[in-house]
Amino acid sequence: MLTEASLSIWGWGSLGIVLFLITFGPFVIFYLTFYILCFVGGGLVVTLLFGKTNSEKYLEQCEHSFLPPTSTGVPKCLEEMKREARTIKIDRRLTGANIIDEPLQQVIQFSLRDYVQYWYYTLSDDESFLLEIRQTLQNALIQFATRSKEIDWQPYFTTRIVDDFGTHLRVFRKAQQKITEKDDQAKGTAEDLVDTFFEVEVEMEKDVCRDLVCTSPKDEEGFLRDLCEVLLYLLLPPGDFQNKIMRYFVREILARGILLPLINQLSDPDYINQYVIWMIRDSNCNYEAFMNIIKLSDNIGELEAVRDKAAEELQYLRSLDTAGDDINTIKNQINSLLFVKKVCDSRIQRLQSGKEINTVKLAANFGKLCTVPLDSILVDNVALQFFMDYMQQTGGQAHLFFWMTVEGYRVTAQQQLEVLLSRQRDGKHQTNQTKGLLRAAAVGIYEQYLSEKASPRVTVDDYLVAKLADTLNHEDPTPEIFDDIQRKVYELMLRDERFYPSFRQNALYVRMLAELDMLKDPSFRGSDDGDGESFNGSPTGSINLSLDDLSNVSSDDSVQLHAYISDTVYADYDPYAVAGVCNDHGKTYALYAITVHRRNLNSEEMWKTYRRYSDFHDFHMRITEQFESLSSILKLPGKKTFNNMDRDFLEKRKKDLNAYLQLLLAPEMMKASPALAHYVYDFLENKAYSKGKGDFARKVPPLIPKTDADPEHRRVAAQLDDNVDDNIPLRVMLLLMDEVFDLKERNQWLRRNIKNLLQQLIRATYGDTINRKIVDHVDWMTSPEQVADSVKRFRDAFWPNGILAETVPCRDKSIRMRTRVAGKTKLLAIMPDELKHIIGAETTRKGILRVFEMFQHNQLNRRMVYVFLEGFLETLFPQYKFRDLFNRLHSRSKQMQKYKQKLQTTQAPSLQKR
């Protein structure tokens, strides 16, 4: 039964399968398998999803049960992001002047477009971030503009920039001298000059050196980032500054997008050369100046560039098919180009061989030079300074100074006596004051140069000296009283082998010829006899002598003099503002009322006299030059160019001037310098003070020159002497001439002459309004119109036609070299001949070429730009210690570290001894 049942089950199963396959087909098995798998897979998926949901709910319950609550910042941030973007209103007002705001807004727009938008839109379309950056930039500009309006920019433009430029030039000059001293044979490379420059900067600045910022691009970028971050801290609201992302974006835009490209352009030597040529584009190039540049050039690249251009022009001219009159013109051009090419080849060959010829040494050894007569030397400023140096070397300076003093005495005495005679003819009251001063001056000359006490003493015949002494004792001195002795002194200087004859064989004579532009090339031989090439001297006029300066009267011990400043009178523009106030051509000044008491054995006098600060200054200049010991004792209160009419300042100056007077009138001071009494009496007399300090004091230098403690290693502002009038242009011109033409290193007599000439030139040109004109010009420079113009120039330079300017390709080296030659040629061509006559042709050329060479080093130009930037920020933020900040930013300087190690090494032995 079981067997039959099993068979029936299998039979019915097989039949069912066969019928199923016949009914649904052979592939039904695969479909069935697929359906089963799908059913099972779906069940698993539903189970997993259900389990995940339950797990998340369970974990959330656990989190709220066992963990602290999460910060609400993330949900709040998500909620803020889900909200619609709120509109940010931008106020387009920046500086309060529409003409400035419009170009500034364009600069902001262009900066965002070219430095942010081009990559930001690939990440997001949200405008709010860009608007926030724009608002941040505008906030910084608003704060900057507000602070700029509160600053007085006149001292910065008239003093700080000039001092910084003069200091930069001095460092460069000292670096050149160091390079020359290291090795006279091998010429130092540009890298050596740069390294030496920063060595000298450390020695001069003491606490800062900018070598890393100027020589390392990486350190420069870091410096600018740090500086921009400090500026953003000062200019931005705290909330904006705390936003790091925003701050970093703005910092990078300012540092790398604006400041760095601007500094790169301003420090590019080729850009500076092109700008120089553009500035003096109206002047024509001088062929003589061009040939001088070629002959003096020590840059082989310049010479090769000029030679190649000449060869190119020659090839072009030779290819022309010309006839008639044109052929002569082309022949002349070809000959000129051939000569230029020959000079360049000769100069290149000489430089490559190392056989550089010093023209001065060659001429000195050659022996055949132009003859300059002694009388021409004595009336020419340039020639006289070299003869003066030589006479000081040989100990004959007393003879020369005596001759010069007598010349001045004669001229001034003639003028004074003519005035006296004219008064007598007009029937005016006669006075013996002029004759007394004339006698005092003559006695002063006698005591200083001819008496037995004179040191050094002029050696002339004794009978002439005795005759002069007798004349001084019994007769009124005349302008011709010293003529006989002066003639003897002149003959002595002319004939004595120690003086003029030996001077003609000295190297100083050759240098004098070079300065007079009379030193010929070796191919041009001058005559060596007495009738050599004539010298057309340019006398600057006789030397005027002030009788007040020459008077040398002794003080009377029985006379007691007391004085003090009792009041200050304020002069104003309105002549009717205060009774008795004078108005000198509309110029504002203060008068100090000095009450003077003079007592002697029989009488007592008291009077009031009025003096300005400039009178005190002029008087101080007189006595400190005549009595050098006083310069270390008497200290006159300093000047103040701007805001010098403030009442508090004038009261303080009044106290300082009172202290000055009391020290001056102290009995010990009078006994130490008996001749000082006359100067004091003259200053305190109840009369109009005669200014001028005395041209004699300006012309004749003291026999013992003053010395400063290493003056060359100081900033120029620390060394500018007090003998400068209280006007801006004289200070600027004298300071620049000192550094450009190295006048401090030369004879001080020449420097005083130049200062005197500048004073006369400025006064003749502008009079007393010069400071006001400069102040007005500075105000014009900082006016909204000029600021707007500067912003527009910046915009047009970086975004011409609204498009970001492409990086200017570096010009070909030969073009840059020819630009250098053209720049030097134009600078030499515009130098007036009068300047060459005053300080010498060779000194003029060297000074101009030194300044031009200074601008040919990118690292040094960067240093100057950063110095100007530091001065600008120190002026803009006077309440913050920007000087200390810059010292810290530059503290990683390698030169600074070397300098500190050197100081430690130098100070170690002294510390051990202690």
Number of C-alpha atoms within 10 A of each C-alpha: 6 7 8 8 10 11 12 12 12 11 12 12 12 12 12 12 12 13 12 13 14 10 10 10 11 11 9 13 11 10 10 10 10 12 11 11 12 11 10 11 12 11 11 12 11 10 11 12 11 11 12 11 11 11 12 11 12 11 12 10 11 11 13 11 10 8 8 8 9 10 8 8 9 10 11 11 10 10 10 11 10 9 8 7 11 7 9 11 8 11 9 13 15 21 20 12 12 14 17 21 17 16 20 23 16 16 20 15 13 19 20 18 15 14 15 15 17 10 11 15 11 8 8 10 10 11 14 13 13 16 16 15 20 18 18 21 21 22 19 20 17 18 16 18 14 14 13 16 12 9 13 14 20 18 15 19 16 17 15 18 17 20 21 18 19 22 25 22 21 25 27 24 20 17 22 19 12 15 18 14 10 11 10 9 11 10 13 14 9 11 11 13 18 21 15 21 23 26 20 22 28 24 17 19 14 14 16 23 29 28 27 20 23 21 17 12 12 10 17 18 17 15 18 20 19 15 17 21 20 14 16 22 16 16 20 21 14 11 7 19 18 12 10 10 12 17 21 15 13 21 22 18 20 19 22 15 15 14 16 17 13 15 14 15 15 17 21 17 23 23 15 19 22 15 13 19 20 11 10 14 11 9 12 11 17 14 11 12 18 20 15 15 20 20 15 12 18 16 13 17 16 23 27 19 20 22 22 14 17 21 17 12 15 19 12 11 15 12 9 10 8 12 9 7 8 10 13 12 10 17 13 11 15 20 12 14 19 16 13 21 21 14 17 25 16 13 22 21 14 14 16 10 9 12 10 13 10 9 16 20 12 13 21 19 12 11 15 16 24 24 20 22 16 16 11 16 21 19 18 19 22 23 26 20 22 24 23 19 15 22 21 14 10 13 12 20 21 22 22 21 20 24 21 21 22 23 20 22 29 20 17 22 25 14 13 18 16 12 13 19 12 12 14 13 9 9 9 10 8 11 11 9 9 17 18 16 22 26 23 21 24 27 22 20 21 19 16 19 20 25 17 12 10 14 13 16 18 21 16 15 10 10 9 14 18 13 10 20 15 11 14 18 11 8 9 13 21 18 20 15 17 22 14 12 21 21 12 16 20 17 12 17 19 17 13 12 11 16 19 21 14 15 18 19 14 13 17 19 24 26 23 25 25 19 23 22 14 19 21 16 12 12 6 10 15 18 14 13 11 11 11 15 15 11 14 9 19 15 13 13 8 14 21 23 26 23 26 20 22 23 22 24 19 14 17 12 11 10 13 15 20 14 18 20 20 13 14 18 17 18 21 19 15 12 14 11 11 12 7 10 17 21 15 13 9 14 13 15 18 20 19 23 18 21 18 19 15 15 14 13 8 7 8 12 10 12 13 18 18 21 19 16 18 15 18 20 21 20 20 19 21 21 21 15 18 17 13 14 13 17 15 8 13 16 14 19 17 10 14 10 13 12 8 15 16 10 13 10 12 17 13 12 19 21 14 15 20 17 17 18 20 13 16 18 17 12 13 10 15 19 15 11 14 15 19 22 21 17 17 17 13 14 18 20 14 15 12 11 18 13 13 14 21 19 19 21 23 25 22 21 18 16 12 7 10 10 7 8 7 7 13 16 19 18 19 23 15 9 13 14 10 14 16 17 15 15 17 18 17 21 23 16 13 19 23 20 19 19 22 21 21 17 20 15 11 14 16 19 19 23 22 19 19 19 21 16 14 17 20 13 13 15 14 10 11 12 12 16 15 17 17 14 12 17 19 13 13 18 15 13 15 16 12 17 13 15 15 20 15 15 19 20 14 17 21 17 13 21 19 13 10 13 12 16 12 9 8 6 6 8 9 8 13 17 15 20 21 19 21 22 20 18 23 24 24 21 19 20 19 14 14 10 12 11 13 18 21 22 23 23 23 18 21 23 21 14 18 16 19 17 17 18 14 17 20 18 17 19 22 24 22 23 20 21 18 16 16 18 13 15 18 16 14 17 19 20 16 11 8 13 10 18 15 12 13 17 15 13 20 20 17 17 20 16 23 23 14 13 18 15 12 12 11 12 11 11 11 11 10 9 9 7 6 5
